Amino acid sequence: MDLFLFTVDPRWGRDVVAAGAAGIVVDWERRGKLRRQAGEGTQINADTPEDLSRMRAATPGRLICRINGLGPWTAGEVTDAVARGADELLLPMVRSTEEVDRALDLVAGRCGLGILVETQDAVDRAAELARRPLSRIYVGLNDLRIDRGSTTLFAPLVDGTVEAVRAQVTVPFGVGGLTLPGGGFPVPGDLLAAELVRISTQFTFLRRSFTADMAGRDPFVEVPRLLAGLDELRRAGAEQAAENRRAFVSAVTATSRESAARVAQPA
């Protein structure tokens, strides 16, 4: 499973990639995001074009730039990201095949284009979207939860949504995000890792929890340890894989009940 680190710290990114991660994500998405995610406690980055150039100079790993959702600004963002060395772009908040076709036209083969399936419209059109010449497809759980009006982040991994999308995808498929073995809250990261392995996830992201858990640790020790843990999960027998799945579903269900109870409490 390829690991992609969200960072604009050249030294940190260089070391994590050298330790075994596949590449770096620089995040330009912010248009409408504060309004969409208000009160949700999600991460909104302030990465710049100059950050993309710095990360390109720092590492030979694959460099991905998440641009803003399609709009009048997209042509300029695509041109700038390509000029600064992005290997791929990620288009967020997709709702239609027309958006993806327009973005592909703007990219014009100059780099790869991946999409984030993080709206119910995109889930419903997964088969059509997957027929486009994309470099990767990622299911974004945070925005999908918000779009659905849900309180449970991992529900799409339990209710069959992610597996239904996965079944349509032939390019590299991603979902979720990992941290170090033994970490993760409220669902243990080890159970999430097992679930990602079970559904044949080919890449995932390292974000806030990973960076926080890595404080004071050596990436040349911890990244190989994380990758070794994923390899061990792949080698697990059918009985252990089934037990991991049951434990994951149980953890997500418990989290859902706790969220529902909090919502139901009087102010």
Helices and strands as residue ranges (DSSP letters): E 2-6, H 10-18, E 23-27, H 33-36, H 49-58, E 62-66, H 74-83, E 88-91, H 97-107, E 112-117, H 120-124, H 126-130, E 136-139, H 141-148, H 155-158, H 161-166, E 173-177, H 189-198, E 203-206, H 208-213, H 219-235, H 238-264
